[in-house]
Amino acid sequence: MQDRQIASNDEGLEGERAWRVLIVDLVGLRLGADGAPDHSEVRAHVEARGGAFHEAAFEGQALEKGRIHFFYQPHLGTEADILKAAGDGRYDAVIAAATVIPRDAVFPLAGVRIGAGTGNMGSVSWGGGNGEGGGAVLMNTPGVNSRATAQMVLKAVLKVLPELPVEELHRRVVAGDFDTGRDLKDYPAAKLEGRRFAVLGYGNIGREVARLARAFGMSVTVHARPPHRPWIEAEGFFYAETPEAAAAGADVLSVHVGLGRQDTGTGRYANAGIVGETVLSALRPGAVLVNYDRGEVVDTQALDRALASGRLRHAAIDADLFKDAASGALSGPLTPYIPLAERYLGRLELLPHAAADTDHPSRVAGACQAIDQIEELIRHRRAFNVKGDLPQGYTDAGATTPRGIGRLTASRLAASLADKRFTELHRLTKEIAGILDTLSSASHHGREQAAAAQEVAYLARSLLRHRTLVEELGLDGPAQDG
């Protein structure tokens, strides 16, 4: 059935037909006037691009040819729902966020995941979550929620570090039961500055987390694949060759490696349990673990032992949780953590994959980008943000991420040349080089103090402005070939 459908749709790429795309997750998280999640921004985007937005399923009804029709069905949450709606290939493509797309769901053209990881995109149409071996194209929208996730990671850390019982102090102050001179000594707290922060993974989210941790004055160590080392060190972070080396003596460990490849025989992901006994035992006693990545990357038995021993004083986990509407049965990678939460009340915090998915602007931006990528694929056979294999007949159009997120590409650099801020950056660069030449020459003649006094204010302003321009132009990331 799948092979026949793929052939039919490939023929359709050359002619005019009605294209059908299923959207299975909410594309608006902010509540509208009717009290329901508002998808109007995404609908307007679809219609502005000439597409059609339907709030009903495709049931064989006549559709206008030459248009891409998007069918919004965010209530399809279970595997059975998805298979009933899309097991026969009636939709050419699918856009999903957190919903698991099962292996037997058929989407002959493409699947796009709103966000970075594609582990939930299991359809054999594109070869499963790795995107390898299928006839359809698997894509994602990396970077759209990177900053939202990174900020939530730091929020989780700041709730427990420094160790200041804010609520208790508040209650005592309101009750008039506190004297700063006598009582404050009983509440010592150590600042974040100087503490060690370990990050596993140097993708869009891992890099943002590392940068935020450094902004708090923390010493940041990053473990990633060896090709990333020059970029990690260029940004002023320490590089660790192994997860254990990154975790050694760390006060905080934040995980951002994704699931990795899935073994076709066992179904196990390469990074499942990567945070296990050896990694957790390497942390400083009383450390904090944040896993806002995938639930499977932490060995829950090792986590249990680390919490029991005090090696971990706190852990925060964010992963998918699904509830069967009929039976109430829970499933998903968060379920193994639930018994531990009852055992370690107040020390284990669980979120249902909400760290980034509750950010309305990010979800809207990701949905709009996914829609654009589907249209590029259909209209121009250009595929952006491809995961895995690209079938014949398509052009790999490279990666697209929000400015300042992800890798610096040749196309982004070329685009910045037309920006008037690039002219200012060029001028400032030459001026800074001139000042540094002057200072270097003065130091050779014993006049460094006088030269420094003359140039310090202008050099400082120029350097700050230069850094701002580099960030605004999106030129402050590692290069694409890194």
TORVOTOR-937701 format. One record per residue (C-alpha): residue number from 1; x, y, z. Coordinates in steps of 0.1 Angstrom, whole numbers. Layout:
<recs>
{rec NUM; {X; Y; Z}},
...
</recs>
This chain:
<recs>
{rec 1; {0; 0; 0}},
{rec 2; {28; 24; 9}},
{rec 3; {48; 18; -22}},
{rec 4; {18; 23; -44}},
{rec 5; {9; 55; -26}},
{rec 6; {44; 69; -28}},
{rec 7; {44; 63; -66}},
{rec 8; {11; 80; -70}},
{rec 9; {22; 111; -51}},
{rec 10; {56; 113; -69}},
{rec 11; {36; 115; -101}},
{rec 12; {15; 142; -86}},
{rec 13; {45; 164; -79}},
{rec 14; {47; 170; -116}},
{rec 15; {11; 179; -121}},
{rec 16; {-16; 199; -104}},
{rec 17; {-35; 183; -75}},
{rec 18; {-48; 189; -41}},
{rec 19; {-22; 182; -14}},
{rec 20; {-33; 171; 21}},
{rec 21; {-13; 177; 53}},
{rec 22; {-23; 165; 87}},
{rec 23; {-15; 186; 118}},
{rec 24; {-17; 165; 150}},
{rec 25; {-6; 189; 177}},
{rec 26; {-17; 223; 189}},
{rec 27; {-3; 252; 169}},
{rec 28; {-15; 278; 194}},
{rec 29; {-11; 275; 231}},
{rec 30; {-25; 309; 242}},
{rec 31; {-62; 308; 250}},
{rec 32; {-85; 327; 228}},
{rec 33; {-118; 345; 236}},
{rec 34; {-136; 312; 236}},
{rec 35; {-113; 297; 262}},
{rec 36; {-97; 273; 237}},
{rec 37; {-61; 273; 224}},
{rec 38; {-60; 299; 197}},
{rec 39; {-46; 287; 163}},
{rec 40; {-56; 318; 144}},
{rec 41; {-20; 330; 138}},
{rec 42; {-11; 298; 121}},
{rec 43; {-43; 297; 101}},
{rec 44; {-36; 332; 89}},
{rec 45; {-1; 322; 79}},
{rec 46; {-15; 292; 59}},
{rec 47; {-40; 314; 41}},
{rec 48; {-16; 342; 34}},
{rec 49; {6; 317; 15}},
{rec 50; {-24; 305; -5}},
{rec 51; {-31; 273; 14}},
{rec 52; {-64; 261; 29}},
{rec 53; {-69; 255; 66}},
{rec 54; {-95; 229; 77}},
{rec 55; {-107; 222; 112}},
{rec 56; {-120; 188; 102}},
{rec 57; {-105; 156; 90}},
{rec 58; {-101; 146; 54}},
{rec 59; {-128; 121; 46}},
{rec 60; {-126; 120; 8}},
{rec 61; {-143; 153; 2}},
{rec 62; {-136; 173; -30}},
{rec 63; {-107; 197; -25}},
{rec 64; {-96; 226; -46}},
{rec 65; {-67; 215; -68}},
{rec 66; {-34; 234; -69}},
{rec 67; {-36; 242; -32}},
{rec 68; {-20; 227; -1}},
{rec 69; {-47; 218; 24}},
{rec 70; {-39; 216; 61}},
{rec 71; {-62; 195; 83}},
{rec 72; {-60; 205; 119}},
{rec 73; {-66; 176; 142}},
{rec 74; {-48; 182; 175}},
{rec 75; {-70; 157; 194}},
{rec 76; {-53; 127; 178}},
{rec 77; {-31; 118; 207}},
{rec 78; {-28; 80; 208}},
{rec 79; {-13; 55; 184}},
{rec 80; {-47; 41; 176}},
{rec 81; {-60; 76; 168}},
{rec 82; {-31; 82; 144}},
{rec 83; {-34; 49; 127}},
{rec 84; {-72; 53; 122}},
{rec 85; {-66; 87; 107}},
{rec 86; {-35; 81; 86}},
{rec 87; {-29; 44; 83}},
{rec 88; {-41; 43; 47}},
{rec 89; {-19; 72; 34}},
{rec 90; {-48; 96; 28}},
{rec 91; {-25; 125; 40}},
{rec 92; {6; 133; 20}},
{rec 93; {25; 147; 50}},
{rec 94; {22; 153; 88}},
{rec 95; {32; 181; 111}},
{rec 96; {37; 170; 148}},
{rec 97; {52; 183; 180}},
{rec 98; {50; 159; 209}},
{rec 99; {26; 133; 195}},
{rec 100; {42; 100; 187}},
{rec 101; {38; 91; 150}},
{rec 102; {37; 52; 149}},
{rec 103; {56; 31; 125}},
{rec 104; {25; 20; 105}},
{rec 105; {12; 55; 99}},
{rec 106; {17; 63; 62}},
{rec 107; {27; 98; 49}},
{rec 108; {41; 93; 14}},
{rec 109; {56; 128; 11}},
{rec 110; {70; 141; 44}},
{rec 111; {69; 145; 81}},
{rec 112; {80; 177; 100}},
{rec 113; {86; 178; 137}},
{rec 114; {80; 211; 154}},
{rec 115; {112; 213; 174}},
{rec 116; {146; 197; 173}},
{rec 117; {144; 160; 181}},
{rec 118; {126; 135; 158}},
{rec 119; {125; 105; 181}},
{rec 120; {87; 106; 181}},
{rec 121; {85; 106; 143}},
{rec 122; {84; 68; 140}},
{rec 123; {67; 63; 106}},
{rec 124; {83; 39; 83}},
{rec 125; {75; 63; 54}},
{rec 126; {108; 81; 61}},
{rec 127; {125; 53; 80}},
{rec 128; {115; 61; 116}},
{rec 129; {129; 87; 139}},
{rec 130; {164; 86; 123}},
{rec 131; {149; 94; 89}},
{rec 132; {169; 67; 72}},
{rec 133; {158; 43; 45}},
{rec 134; {123; 56; 37}},
{rec 135; {109; 71; 6}},
{rec 136; {95; 103; 23}},
{rec 137; {114; 132; 37}},
{rec 138; {118; 138; 75}},
{rec 139; {124; 174; 86}},
{rec 140; {124; 194; 118}},
{rec 141; {124; 230; 129}},
{rec 142; {155; 233; 151}},
{rec 143; {160; 263; 172}},
{rec 144; {125; 277; 175}},
{rec 145; {122; 267; 212}},
{rec 146; {159; 265; 221}},
{rec 147; {159; 297; 241}},
{rec 148; {126; 289; 259}},
{rec 149; {139; 255; 269}},
{rec 150; {173; 269; 280}},
{rec 151; {156; 295; 301}},
{rec 152; {134; 269; 318}},
{rec 153; {166; 249; 326}},
{rec 154; {181; 278; 344}},
{rec 155; {148; 284; 362}},
{rec 156; {148; 248; 374}},
{rec 157; {184; 254; 388}},
{rec 158; {176; 287; 404}},
{rec 159; {147; 272; 423}},
{rec 160; {172; 252; 444}},
{rec 161; {205; 271; 439}},
{rec 162; {216; 292; 458}},
{rec 163; {201; 274; 488}},
{rec 164; {179; 302; 501}},
{rec 165; {145; 293; 515}},
{rec 166; {127; 322; 500}},
{rec 167; {92; 311; 511}},
{rec 168; {102; 305; 547}},
{rec 169; {119; 339; 549}},
{rec 170; {89; 356; 533}},
{rec 171; {66; 340; 559}},
{rec 172; {88; 351; 588}},
{rec 173; {90; 386; 575}},
{rec 174; {52; 389; 570}},
{rec 175; {47; 375; 605}},
{rec 176; {71; 401; 619}},
{rec 177; {94; 372; 632}},
{rec 178; {128; 383; 618}},
{rec 179; {156; 405; 627}},
{rec 180; {182; 409; 600}},
{rec 181; {211; 416; 624}},
{rec 182; {204; 385; 646}},
{rec 183; {187; 360; 623}},
{rec 184; {202; 363; 588}},
{rec 185; {233; 344; 598}},
{rec 186; {212; 313; 601}},
{rec 187; {205; 313; 564}},
{rec 188; {238; 311; 546}},
{rec 189; {236; 308; 508}},
{rec 190; {264; 303; 482}},
{rec 191; {262; 322; 449}},
{rec 192; {263; 305; 415}},
{rec 193; {294; 323; 405}},
{rec 194; {324; 299; 405}},
{rec 195; {303; 267; 406}},
{rec 196; {307; 241; 379}},
{rec 197; {280; 235; 353}},
{rec 198; {282; 205; 331}},
{rec 199; {263; 203; 298}},
{rec 200; {259; 171; 277}},
{rec 201; {254; 180; 241}},
{rec 202; {263; 211; 220}},
{rec 203; {232; 214; 198}},
{rec 204; {211; 245; 198}},
{rec 205; {197; 240; 233}},
{rec 206; {229; 228; 249}},
{rec 207; {248; 258; 236}},
{rec 208; {221; 282; 249}},
{rec 209; {222; 266; 283}},
{rec 210; {260; 268; 284}},
{rec 211; {258; 305; 275}},
{rec 212; {232; 313; 302}},
{rec 213; {252; 294; 328}},
{rec 214; {283; 314; 320}},
{rec 215; {262; 346; 323}},
{rec 216; {258; 337; 360}},
{rec 217; {295; 334; 364}},
{rec 218; {296; 296; 364}},
{rec 219; {324; 275; 350}},
{rec 220; {310; 255; 321}},
{rec 221; {321; 222; 308}},
{rec 222; {306; 207; 277}},
{rec 223; {307; 172; 264}},
{rec 224; {300; 167; 227}},
{rec 225; {314; 148; 197}},
{rec 226; {350; 157; 189}},
{rec 227; {344; 179; 159}},
{rec 228; {326; 203; 182}},
{rec 229; {357; 208; 204}},
{rec 230; {373; 238; 186}},
{rec 231; {340; 257; 187}},
{rec 232; {333; 248; 223}},
{rec 233; {367; 260; 233}},
{rec 234; {365; 291; 211}},
{rec 235; {334; 302; 231}},
{rec 236; {354; 299; 263}},
{rec 237; {339; 266; 276}},
{rec 238; {358; 236; 287}},
{rec 239; {356; 205; 266}},
{rec 240; {351; 170; 281}},
{rec 241; {357; 139; 260}},
{rec 242; {332; 118; 279}},
{rec 243; {300; 124; 299}},
{rec 244; {318; 112; 330}},
{rec 245; {346; 138; 325}},
{rec 246; {320; 166; 321}},
{rec 247; {302; 155; 352}},
{rec 248; {333; 152; 374}},
{rec 249; {329; 176; 403}},
{rec 250; {300; 195; 387}},
{rec 251; {273; 212; 408}},
{rec 252; {248; 210; 380}},
{rec 253; {243; 186; 351}},
{rec 254; {220; 195; 322}},
{rec 255; {214; 169; 295}},
{rec 256; {208; 178; 258}},
{rec 257; {220; 149; 237}},
{rec 258; {187; 137; 222}},
{rec 259; {178; 100; 218}},
{rec 260; {204; 93; 191}},
{rec 261; {201; 65; 166}},
{rec 262; {176; 37; 172}},
{rec 263; {187; 2; 168}},
{rec 264; {164; -14; 143}},
{rec 265; {167; -48; 160}},
{rec 266; {162; -39; 196}},
{rec 267; {144; -6; 192}},
{rec 268; {168; 9; 218}},
{rec 269; {181; 44; 213}},
{rec 270; {219; 50; 214}},
{rec 271; {216; 76; 242}},
{rec 272; {192; 57; 263}},
{rec 273; {206; 56; 299}},
{rec 274; {236; 78; 290}},
{rec 275; {232; 94; 324}},
{rec 276; {237; 64; 345}},
{rec 277; {257; 52; 376}},
{rec 278; {291; 64; 364}},
{rec 279; {280; 99; 354}},
{rec 280; {259; 105; 385}},
{rec 281; {286; 93; 408}},
{rec 282; {311; 117; 393}},
{rec 283; {290; 147; 403}},
{rec 284; {298; 168; 434}},
{rec 285; {277; 155; 464}},
{rec 286; {245; 175; 466}},
{rec 287; {244; 183; 429}},
{rec 288; {214; 191; 407}},
{rec 289; {204; 172; 376}},
{rec 290; {182; 188; 349}},
{rec 291; {169; 165; 321}},
{rec 292; {148; 187; 299}},
{rec 293; {158; 165; 269}},
{rec 294; {142; 130; 266}},
{rec 295; {131; 109; 295}},
{rec 296; {150; 78; 282}},
{rec 297; {185; 94; 285}},
{rec 298; {185; 90; 323}},
{rec 299; {188; 56; 339}},
{rec 300; {160; 58; 365}},
{rec 301; {174; 31; 387}},
{rec 302; {207; 50; 389}},
{rec 303; {187; 82; 396}},
{rec 304; {169; 64; 424}},
{rec 305; {203; 55; 440}},
{rec 306; {218; 89; 435}},
{rec 307; {188; 106; 452}},
{rec 308; {188; 81; 480}},
{rec 309; {225; 86; 487}},
{rec 310; {224; 124; 486}},
{rec 311; {247; 125; 456}},
{rec 312; {218; 144; 440}},
{rec 313; {200; 169; 462}},
{rec 314; {175; 177; 434}},
{rec 315; {165; 165; 400}},
{rec 316; {141; 181; 374}},
{rec 317; {128; 159; 345}},
{rec 318; {107; 170; 316}},
{rec 319; {94; 142; 293}},
{rec 320; {63; 131; 274}},
{rec 321; {33; 116; 293}},
{rec 322; {2; 102; 277}},
{rec 323; {-31; 91; 292}},
{rec 324; {-55; 68; 275}},
{rec 325; {-88; 86; 274}},
{rec 326; {-108; 54; 278}},
{rec 327; {-88; 35; 304}},
{rec 328; {-68; 62; 321}},
{rec 329; {-36; 42; 316}},
{rec 330; {-4; 62; 315}},
{rec 331; {23; 57; 290}},
{rec 332; {54; 75; 278}},
{rec 333; {90; 81; 290}},
{rec 334; {79; 100; 321}},
{rec 335; {61; 71; 337}},
{rec 336; {92; 54; 352}},
{rec 337; {99; 86; 372}},
{rec 338; {65; 88; 388}},
{rec 339; {71; 62; 416}},
{rec 340; {104; 80; 424}},
{rec 341; {86; 113; 429}},
{rec 342; {65; 98; 456}},
{rec 343; {97; 85; 473}},
{rec 344; {116; 118; 471}},
{rec 345; {89; 145; 477}},
{rec 346; {102; 179; 470}},
{rec 347; {135; 166; 455}},
{rec 348; {122; 153; 422}},
{rec 349; {103; 176; 400}},
{rec 350; {84; 162; 370}},
{rec 351; {71; 181; 340}},
{rec 352; {50; 166; 311}},
{rec 353; {73; 179; 283}},
{rec 354; {62; 215; 292}},
{rec 355; {96; 232; 295}},
{rec 356; {93; 246; 259}},
{rec 357; {60; 234; 246}},
{rec 358; {41; 258; 268}},
{rec 359; {58; 287; 250}},
{rec 360; {31; 301; 226}},
{rec 361; {54; 322; 204}},
{rec 362; {78; 293; 199}},
{rec 363; {50; 268; 190}},
{rec 364; {35; 293; 165}},
{rec 365; {69; 301; 149}},
{rec 366; {77; 264; 147}},
{rec 367; {43; 256; 131}},
{rec 368; {47; 284; 106}},
{rec 369; {82; 272; 97}},
{rec 370; {70; 236; 93}},
{rec 371; {43; 249; 69}},
{rec 372; {68; 268; 49}},
{rec 373; {90; 237; 47}},
{rec 374; {61; 216; 35}},
{rec 375; {53; 242; 8}},
{rec 376; {90; 244; -4}},
{rec 377; {91; 206; -7}},
{rec 378; {59; 204; -27}},
{rec 379; {63; 235; -49}},
{rec 380; {101; 235; -54}},
{rec 381; {114; 201; -42}},
{rec 382; {136; 219; -17}},
{rec 383; {140; 203; 17}},
{rec 384; {152; 223; 47}},
{rec 385; {164; 208; 80}},
{rec 386; {165; 173; 67}},
{rec 387; {170; 145; 92}},
{rec 388; {185; 114; 78}},
{rec 389; {183; 105; 41}},
{rec 390; {171; 127; 14}},
{rec 391; {152; 108; -13}},
{rec 392; {162; 113; -49}},
{rec 393; {145; 142; -68}},
{rec 394; {149; 167; -39}},
{rec 395; {175; 194; -32}},
{rec 396; {189; 198; 3}},
{rec 397; {184; 235; 10}},
{rec 398; {204; 233; 43}},
{rec 399; {195; 243; 78}},
{rec 400; {173; 272; 89}},
{rec 401; {172; 285; 125}},
{rec 402; {163; 317; 142}},
{rec 403; {190; 344; 142}},
{rec 404; {216; 337; 168}},
{rec 405; {206; 301; 172}},
{rec 406; {225; 272; 156}},
{rec 407; {254; 273; 132}},
{rec 408; {266; 302; 112}},
{rec 409; {260; 293; 75}},
{rec 410; {274; 308; 44}},
{rec 411; {239; 320; 34}},
{rec 412; {234; 338; 67}},
{rec 413; {268; 355; 64}},
{rec 414; {260; 365; 29}},
{rec 415; {227; 379; 40}},
{rec 416; {243; 400; 67}},
{rec 417; {265; 418; 41}},
{rec 418; {235; 437; 29}},
{rec 419; {226; 448; 64}},
{rec 420; {237; 484; 72}},
{rec 421; {249; 471; 106}},
{rec 422; {276; 451; 88}},
{rec 423; {290; 484; 75}},
{rec 424; {292; 497; 111}},
{rec 425; {308; 464; 122}},
{rec 426; {334; 466; 95}},
{rec 427; {343; 502; 105}},
{rec 428; {345; 494; 142}},
{rec 429; {367; 464; 135}},
{rec 430; {392; 486; 117}},
{rec 431; {391; 512; 144}},
{rec 432; {396; 486; 171}},
{rec 433; {425; 472; 152}},
{rec 434; {440; 507; 150}},
{rec 435; {437; 513; 187}},
{rec 436; {453; 479; 195}},
{rec 437; {482; 487; 172}},
{rec 438; {487; 520; 190}},
{rec 439; {486; 503; 224}},
{rec 440; {510; 476; 212}},
{rec 441; {534; 502; 199}},
{rec 442; {532; 522; 231}},
{rec 443; {540; 491; 252}},
{rec 444; {572; 486; 233}},
{rec 445; {583; 521; 241}},
{rec 446; {574; 521; 278}},
{rec 447; {544; 544; 273}},
{rec 448; {516; 519; 280}},
{rec 449; {501; 537; 310}},
{rec 450; {497; 570; 291}},
{rec 451; {484; 553; 260}},
{rec 452; {459; 532; 280}},
{rec 453; {446; 563; 298}},
{rec 454; {440; 580; 265}},
{rec 455; {423; 551; 247}},
{rec 456; {405; 531; 275}},
{rec 457; {371; 548; 273}},
{rec 458; {368; 547; 235}},
{rec 459; {382; 512; 232}},
{rec 460; {357; 499; 258}},
{rec 461; {327; 514; 240}},
{rec 462; {339; 501; 207}},
{rec 463; {344; 466; 220}},
{rec 464; {309; 465; 236}},
{rec 465; {293; 479; 204}},
{rec 466; {313; 454; 183}},
{rec 467; {300; 425; 204}},
{rec 468; {264; 438; 202}},
{rec 469; {266; 440; 164}},
{rec 470; {280; 405; 161}},
{rec 471; {251; 391; 181}},
{rec 472; {225; 412; 163}},
{rec 473; {238; 400; 129}},
{rec 474; {238; 364; 141}},
{rec 475; {275; 360; 135}},
{rec 476; {284; 347; 170}},
{rec 477; {278; 310; 164}},
{rec 478; {300; 281; 154}},
{rec 479; {303; 276; 117}},
{rec 480; {282; 251; 98}},
{rec 481; {312; 229; 89}},
{rec 482; {321; 225; 126}},
</recs>
